[in-house]
Amino acid sequence: MDFQYKELGNDEFAYQYIQDGETLGEITWTLLGDVMVMDHTYVSDALRGQGVAKKLLDTAAVYARQNELKIEPVCSYVVAAFNKSSEYDDVKA
């Protein structure tokens, strides 16, 4: 599963999974200084239960690490993932 990095404008960015022109998965954030404010995660009903949201978050976390950024969870999925696992402790804002 390949995620596309997108610049959405106004310091907003996303990783998206697009198939046949349809967005089936997406995680979005606003960049404030060196903090990625994660504000939205979406996975289509067709892909639910397949770990797509975690893969999107993992991809965003890799991006944060590579670019020396931190992540502030706002979206409920990212908040839950951060609370459930220490896997993201190094990128927590």
C-alpha positions, 0 to 999 in steps of 0.5 A: 500500500503506497501513500502519497504525500500531498501539500494541501496549502496553508501549511496543511499536509497529508498522506493519502491512499488513492485508488482509481481516483478515490481517496480511501485513506488519509491522515492530515496535519497542519505544520506549526513551526516544528510540530505536526498537529495531526487533525484528521484520519480517515479510512473508507469502510471498504478498508476498515479493520485492515490496519490502514489508519495505523499504517498512515500514522506510522508513515507520518511518524517516519516523516516526523523523525526524518524531518526532526518534527514532533506530533501533537495528536488532536484527531481521536485516532492519533490521541488513542494510538499515542495513549495505547503505545509507547511506539510514538514517544520519540515524536510526541510534542 
